[in-house]
Amino acid sequence: MNTQLVTVFGGSGFLGRHTVRALARAGWRIKVATRHPARAFFLRPLGTVGQIDFVKCDVSEPESVARAMMGADAVINLTGILFQKGQTFEDVQSEGAAHIAQAAAAAGISALVHISAIGADLNGEAEYAVTKAEGEKAVREAFPNAVILRPSIIFGPEDGFFNKFAGMARLLPALPLVGGGHTRFQPVFVGDVAQAILAALGKQDGRTYELGGPATYSFKELLQLILRETGRKRLLVPLPFGLATLKAAFLQLLPNPILTIDQVRLLKKDNVVAPTAAGLADLGITPTSVEAVIPSYLWRYRAKGEYAALPVQ
């Protein structure tokens, strides 16, 4: 086993579980830093006995962050939130990122990988995008050699996109096309992102990589793909940005919001890899297509289960 120790902030989330699995297979010793360690214990079987440990940490508290990376050789920051409930974007994606990078530099950590997002923009309209950019800036200032990875929407068995809309299609007669459904995405497989993180640990070249899959899709095309794969016919109803914003003002009050005003703002910009950006290929990774993976988990949303014949669309 690799004797090196990596602290993974946000390791109990969707990307976290796949990253921890990849790290464990590569032989790293892993310390998962999270606000609720008990909720991360499901990760333990991904490694050998004693390979994966847990520590309580709140990234908004610098002292807590410094303690979490004691003895670590490398640090990975996966923390991020899609909506603000209890924690704010500023707490997690801006200040939290700064605390992690500053503590890593002060501790003499040899490698830092920071997960941001395509669309991070200091001048952006969405607070999510602004705080992601602020986090990147703080990382660059404190730890210049860090590798920053910017994925498009990430898909995989536990994802919050394909599962969300497949679940909605099971219950609703129609699905909304926010802004007409024209926003473009370049979905990237969670396993590829985990491998990119692993590769980035060995690079530390101070570069920013944008991670996207082999194809781009409009929001409408992605919903059509979900409907085909789940064997359902649903109306796709255009929802102008103004009306979507109004609806989001109420929907974001739910405990687990379906849509927030900030997410509507994000949908006004395409979420694809820039033509000149370094990407998966530069990390030695061949991207996996959406079509190759989503049948393995979207069958759960078919009316008659995994082996039901899909209707002709």
C-alpha positions in Angstrom: 0.0 0.0 0.0 1.1 3.6 -0.7 2.3 5.1 2.6 1.2 8.5 1.6 -1.9 10.1 3.2 -4.4 12.3 1.4 -7.1 14.4 3.2 -10.3 14.6 1.1 -12.6 17.5 2.1 -16.2 16.7 1.0 -15.4 13.1 0.6 -18.9 11.9 1.6 -20.7 13.4 -1.4 -21.5 12.0 -4.9 -18.1 12.8 -6.4 -16.5 12.0 -3.1 -17.4 8.4 -3.0 -16.0 7.8 -6.5 -12.8 9.7 -5.7 -12.3 7.8 -2.4 -12.7 4.5 -4.3 -10.2 5.5 -7.0 -7.7 6.7 -4.3 -8.1 3.4 -2.3 -7.5 1.3 -5.4 -4.4 3.4 -6.1 -3.2 2.5 -2.6 -3.5 5.9 -0.9 -4.3 6.1 2.8 -7.3 8.4 3.0 -8.7 10.8 5.6 -12.2 12.0 4.8 -12.9 15.4 6.4 -16.6 16.1 6.7 -19.0 17.9 9.1 -20.8 14.6 9.8 -18.3 11.7 9.9 -21.0 9.2 10.8 -22.7 9.9 7.4 -19.4 8.9 5.6 -18.9 5.5 7.2 -20.4 3.9 4.2 -17.0 4.6 2.5 -15.1 2.3 4.7 -15.6 -0.9 2.7 -14.1 0.8 -0.4 -10.6 0.2 1.1 -8.8 -2.3 3.1 -8.8 -2.4 6.9 -7.6 0.9 8.3 -7.0 2.5 4.9 -9.9 5.0 5.1 -10.3 7.2 8.2 -12.6 10.0 9.1 -12.3 13.4 10.8 -14.9 16.0 11.8 -14.3 19.3 10.0 -16.1 22.5 9.1 -14.3 24.3 6.2 -15.6 27.6 7.5 -13.3 27.2 10.5 -9.6 27.6 9.7 -8.5 25.7 12.9 -10.7 22.8 12.0 -9.3 22.7 8.5 -5.7 22.7 9.7 -6.3 19.8 12.1 -7.9 17.8 9.4 -4.8 17.8 7.2 -2.3 17.1 10.0 0.2 14.5 8.7 -1.2 14.6 5.1 1.0 14.5 2.0 -1.8 15.7 -0.3 -5.2 17.5 -0.1 -8.3 17.3 -2.3 -11.1 19.8 -2.0 -14.4 18.5 -3.3 -16.6 20.8 -1.2 -19.5 22.6 -2.9 -23.2 23.2 -2.5 -25.9 23.7 -5.1 -28.2 25.8 -2.9 -27.9 27.6 0.4 -29.5 26.0 3.4 -27.6 26.6 6.6 -24.4 27.0 4.8 -23.8 29.8 2.2 -21.9 29.7 -1.1 -19.5 32.2 0.5 -18.9 29.9 3.5 -18.1 26.8 1.4 -16.9 27.8 -2.0 -15.1 31.0 -1.3 -13.9 31.2 2.3 -13.8 27.4 2.7 -11.6 27.0 -0.4 -9.3 29.8 0.9 -9.0 28.1 4.3 -8.0 24.8 2.7 -5.4 26.3 0.4 -3.9 28.5 3.0 -3.7 25.6 5.6 -2.2 23.3 2.9 0.5 25.9 2.1 1.3 26.5 5.7 1.6 22.8 6.5 4.0 22.2 3.5 1.6 19.9 1.8 3.1 18.7 -1.5 -0.1 18.5 -3.6 -3.5 20.2 -3.8 -6.3 19.4 -6.2 -9.3 21.8 -6.1 -12.6 21.1 -7.7 -14.3 24.1 -9.2 -16.9 24.2 -12.0 -17.2 25.3 -15.6 -18.7 28.8 -15.6 -16.8 30.0 -12.5 -16.8 33.8 -13.1 -15.9 36.7 -10.8 -18.3 38.9 -12.8 -21.0 36.3 -13.2 -24.7 36.9 -12.4 -25.1 33.7 -10.4 -23.7 33.7 -6.8 -22.7 30.1 -7.3 -20.4 31.0 -10.2 -19.0 34.1 -8.4 -18.0 32.1 -5.3 -16.5 29.3 -7.3 -14.3 31.9 -9.0 -13.4 33.5 -5.7 -12.4 30.0 -4.4 -10.2 29.5 -7.5 -8.5 32.9 -6.9 -7.8 32.1 -3.3 -6.3 28.8 -4.2 -4.0 30.3 -6.8 -2.8 33.0 -4.4 -2.1 30.6 -1.5 -0.9 27.5 -3.5 0.2 28.5 -7.0 1.1 24.9 -8.1 -2.4 23.5 -7.3 -4.3 21.9 -10.0 -7.9 23.2 -10.5 -10.4 21.0 -12.2 -13.6 22.5 -13.7 -16.2 19.8 -14.5 -19.4 20.3 -16.5 -22.4 18.6 -14.9 -21.3 15.2 -13.6 -23.3 12.0 -14.2 -23.2 8.6 -12.6 -25.4 6.3 -10.5 -26.0 8.8 -7.7 -26.1 12.0 -9.7 -28.4 14.9 -9.1 -29.3 15.6 -12.7 -30.4 12.5 -14.6 -31.9 11.0 -11.4 -33.7 14.2 -10.6 -35.4 14.6 -14.0 -36.1 10.9 -14.4 -37.8 11.0 -11.0 -39.9 14.1 -12.0 -40.9 12.4 -15.2 -42.2 9.5 -13.2 -44.6 11.8 -11.3 -45.4 14.7 -13.6 -47.2 14.9 -17.0 -44.7 17.6 -18.2 -41.2 18.7 -17.7 -40.0 22.4 -17.9 -37.6 23.6 -20.5 -36.1 26.5 -18.6 -35.2 29.3 -21.0 -36.6 27.2 -23.8 -34.1 24.3 -23.2 -31.4 25.8 -25.3 -28.6 25.9 -22.7 -25.8 23.5 -23.7 -24.0 21.0 -21.4 -21.1 18.6 -21.8 -21.8 16.0 -19.1 -18.8 14.2 -17.7 -18.8 10.7 -16.1 -18.0 10.7 -12.4 -15.5 7.9 -12.8 -13.6 10.0 -15.3 -13.5 13.0 -12.9 -12.2 10.7 -10.1 -9.4 9.5 -12.4 -8.7 13.1 -13.4 -8.3 14.0 -9.7 -5.9 11.0 -9.3 -3.8 12.2 -12.3 -3.8 15.8 -11.0 -2.2 14.7 -7.7 0.9 13.7 -9.7 1.0 16.8 -11.9 0.8 19.9 -9.7 1.5 22.1 -12.7 -0.6 25.1 -11.6 -3.0 24.6 -14.5 -6.7 24.7 -14.8 -8.4 21.8 -16.6 -12.0 21.9 -17.9 -13.6 18.4 -17.8 -16.4 17.5 -20.2 -17.6 14.3 -21.9 -17.2 13.5 -25.6 -20.5 15.2 -26.7 -22.5 18.3 -26.0 -26.3 18.4 -25.6 -28.9 21.1 -25.2 -31.0 20.9 -22.0 -33.9 19.8 -24.2 -31.9 17.0 -25.7 -30.9 15.7 -22.3 -34.5 15.6 -21.2 -35.4 13.8 -24.4 -32.6 11.3 -23.7 -33.9 10.7 -20.2 -37.4 10.1 -21.5 -36.2 7.6 -24.1 -34.1 5.7 -21.6 -37.0 5.5 -19.0 -39.6 4.7 -21.6 -41.8 7.6 -20.8 -43.6 10.2 -23.0 -44.0 13.6 -21.4 -44.6 17.1 -22.6 -41.6 19.4 -22.7 -42.9 22.8 -21.9 -40.8 25.9 -22.6 -40.5 28.1 -19.5 -39.1 31.6 -20.1 -36.3 32.7 -17.8 -38.6 35.4 -16.2 -41.3 32.9 -15.4 -38.7 30.4 -14.2 -37.3 33.0 -11.8 -40.8 33.7 -10.4 -41.4 30.0 -9.9 -37.9 29.5 -8.4 -38.6 32.2 -5.8 -41.2 29.8 -4.2 -39.6 26.5 -5.0 -36.3 27.5 -3.3 -38.2 27.6 0.0 -38.5 23.8 -0.1 -36.2 21.8 2.2 -34.6 20.3 -1.0 -35.3 22.9 -3.7 -36.3 21.7 -7.2 -35.1 25.0 -8.6 -33.6 28.2 -7.2 -33.2 31.7 -8.6 -29.4 31.2 -8.7 -29.8 28.0 -10.7 -32.0 29.9 -13.2 -29.2 32.4 -13.6 -26.7 29.6 -14.2 -28.9 28.2 -17.0 -28.5 31.5 -18.9 -24.9 30.4 -19.9 -23.7 27.3 -21.7 -21.8 24.8 -19.5 -19.3 23.4 -22.0 -15.5 23.1 -22.2 -13.8 26.2 -23.7 -12.1 25.4 -27.1 -8.7 26.4 -25.8 -8.9 24.8 -22.4 -6.8 21.8 -21.2 -9.1 18.9 -20.6 -9.3 15.1 -19.9 -7.1 14.2 -22.8 -4.3 16.3 -21.3 -4.6 14.1 -18.2 -4.5 10.9 -20.2 -8.2 10.1 -19.9 -10.6 9.1 -22.7 -14.1 10.5 -21.8 -17.0 8.2 -21.3 -20.3 8.9 -23.1 -23.6 9.5 -21.4 -25.2 6.8 -23.5 -22.7 4.2 -22.3 -23.6 4.7 -18.6 -27.1 6.0 -17.9 -28.9 2.8 -18.9 -27.1 1.1 -15.9 -29.1 3.2 -13.4 -32.0 5.0 -15.1 -33.8 1.6 -15.6 -35.0 2.2 -12.0 -37.4 4.8 -13.4 -39.0 2.6 -16.0 -42.6 1.6 -15.4 -41.9 -2.1 -15.5 -38.3 -2.3 -14.4 -34.9 -3.2 -15.8 -35.9 -5.8 -18.4 -39.1 -4.1 -19.8 -39.0 -3.4 -23.5 -38.8 0.3 -24.2 -41.6 1.8 -26.4 -40.6 3.0 -29.8 -40.3 6.8 -29.6 
